[in-house]
Amino acid sequence: MFMDFKEQYNKLYRYCYFKLRHREMAEDVTQETFLRFLESDRYKDTGKSMQYLYTIARNLCIDTYRRSRFQISLDSEKEISALDAKSAVSPPQDNLVTTLTLKAALDTLSEEERELILLRYVNEVPINIISELVGISRFAVYRKTNRLLKQLETFLKE
Amino acid sequence: MNDKKKHRLTRPTERAQVKQALREAFSAPAPLRKEEFFQDYPLPPISTFSLMVTQTGYIPKWTWLFSLGVFVSGLLYAGRMDPDTLWMLSALAPFIAMTLISENARSKYYSMTELEMSCRFFLKSILLARMGVLALSHLVLLCLLAPLVHLCSDYTILQAGVYLLVPYLLTVVLGLWATRKIPHRESLLACACIAGTISCLSILSKFCFSALWSTDYWNGWFVTLLLLLFFCAWEVRKTVKQMEDARWNFS
């Protein structure tokens, strides 16, 4: 019934960071998500806590992005370049080539497809929750995520 | 053919590698204020019912088995229409009560009081939830046993209920008093002694003071029951207050 909030914090933060591309804002949105989750009693005891958390985070990310689009784009450029310079998120050396190739492959995907990949394979969100979050059927989520994974595998093989 | 087989065997590994690479590709810079946030993080509230349901799982199995054993013994005696069912059950009632009191003394016995007080829920809430669950289950048990006594004796269901409740409540009151006054591990031993003494008295009264169980003393039993209910509430209140004091000292 209860989630591991500390584990979910990291996952939600990654999701928000992916959406906003800004460390500070992603963390603010993550914390705001948890606080809003606590304020509402609607979903806590119905086993839909994770879905509720992601829905709040998604909506907050959209709001934040709309409010400060200009600031984000400027800051994120600075942040990405700074991070690249520091290699703060650099992958281990043995997987470096794979990860870089995969990043290039991910750039060929649309924003929605990248979100699906992140939710399904990185954050390990169950398919039923993803389907309700993005508003498509479970079968469609399953089909799309599998197709995208195959696409990435093919890209890596090439 | 062999290539196909090899391809099939390597495929899950490849997929796992891709997933691992995906995690790295989506890695974000480490959050800076996570620990700070969780230090002041208000944990989600929980309803009383949910707390009781959660705590039910932590009640030791032997507690439930004992209650089940008493019920089965009652059934067996009643099945034989044995008139001694009442005395047998009233002698066992203090031990049923002891299972409830032992929950109260358990954290003292294992020296866990301080640790439990630093946890998400106050020790008071946890113990009250567990004792509430046990008290409710015991009430159901006594409600099932009273008709059994009625079936194999001349006592009414109400009388049988009162005769079973009096030793039960007497054990609860004295047991709570003992756990409150006697420190550490000895409290559990004291509870066992109290339960044993009341059980023996119950059996002795059948042989030495059998008139006590006649309708002449019915009013006395009823008044005793009311008094015990009052003292039980009093002791529960005192125990809770003592836990609050302990929490105050701990903080």
Interface residues (C-beta under 8 A of the other chain):
Chain A: M1 F2 F5 K6 Y9 N10 Y13 R14 Y17 F18 R23 A26 E27 T30 Q31 F34 F37 L38 K44 D45 L83 A88 V89 P91 P92 N95 T98 T99 L102 K103 L106 I117 L118 Y121 V122 L149 L152 E153 L156
Chain B: E14 R15 Q17 V18 K19 Q20 A21 L22 R23 E24 A25 F26 S27 A28 P29 A30 P31 L32 R33 K34 F37 F38 Y41 P42 P44 S47 S50
